[in-house]
Amino acid sequence: MRKYGLPFLILIAGSFLLLLVREYIFITFKEELLTILTVLLLFVFGAALNDHKKTMGDTWLKKMIIMFVFIVFMLIYMGVINFNFLTIAFSTLGFTNVIWYMLFIYFGYIFFS
């Protein structure tokens, strides 16, 4: 149940939370809040997919690097950071929302691996 049930419950609860924010919260930065909540939901979903087996090389440095890259990619996705060469490279590669979402899930998955 834990291996398959927890990620499913995270998706259901996160979707319900996003629905509540969309319908009942009226603030000026609502779209940014929804984007941040979506990215965090995808990260937690990816972390729930991992088996969380401890290894000898499980260091805090690896987690800090992953979180730094995750935050930079989240800021690029939100448009806060804009590098022209990255924008051109991502548009050439065809970065759409689906690829961004898969990347955020991957960051959650590798955070505990």
N, C-alpha and C positions, 0 to 999 in steps of 0.2 A: 504493500500500500504506500509506503514512504517513497519508494523510487518513482512511482508513476502518479500517485495521488497528490503529493505535495505540489509538484509543478502545476497540476491541473487546478488545484485550489487557489494557488497564487494567481493564475490567469483569471479565474472567476472573480475572486475578491478584488483584484486590481482593476478589472473591467468595471465592476460595480462602483469602485471608488472613482474611477474616471467619469462614469456616468453621473454620479452625484456632484462632482465638481462642475461638470458641464451644465447641469440643470439648475443647481441651487446656489452656486457661489457666483456673486457678481462683483468682480474687482477689475481694476484697469489692466492688470498684467495676467489675465486669465489664460491666454494662449501660451504664454511662457510657462506658467505653472503647469498647464496640461502637458507641455513638452517635457518638462523636467520630471513630472510624475510618470509619464510614459517611458522615458529612458530608464528611470530607476526601477520601474516594474520589469522591464526587459532584462536589466542587470540581475535582479533578484531571481527572475525566472531561469536565467542561465546558471546562476549559482545553485539553484535547486536541482538542476539537471545533473550536476556533478555528484559523484559518490562520496566526496569529502574524505578520501583516504589520506591519512597523514603520511608524509614521506620525510626522509632525513633532510632533504634539501628545502624544506618548507620555511623560507625566510621572510622576514618583514620587508627586505629590500625589493624582492620580486613583487610583493603586493603593492608597495609604494609606486613602483614603476608602472604597474598595470593601472593603478588608480590615476596616476598623472596622465597617462595616455588616454584613459577613459574620459577624464574631465576635459582634456584638450579636444578630443573628438566630439564630445557633447557640445562644447562651446562653438566649434566649427559648424556642427549640425544646426545649432540655434542661430547662427549668423553673427555671434558676438565677435568671434575672431575670423578675419577674412584675409587669407593669403591668396593672392592671385594665382600663383603656380599650383596650389592645391585645388583651387576651384576649377582651373582648366584641366588638371589631371583627373579629378573626380568626375567631371562632366564627360571627359573622353572615355573613362572606364564605365560610364553609365551608372554612377551612384544615384540610386533612387532611394525612396524611403525604406523599401524592403531591404536593400543592402545595408543601409544604416542600422535598421532594426536587428538584422542578423549579426552585424558587428557588435552591437551592444550586448546581445545575448552571449556572443562568444567571449566578450570581456568578463561577463559574470561567470561563465563556465571556467575560464582559465584562472580566475582569481583564487579558487580553492584547489586547483590541480597542482 
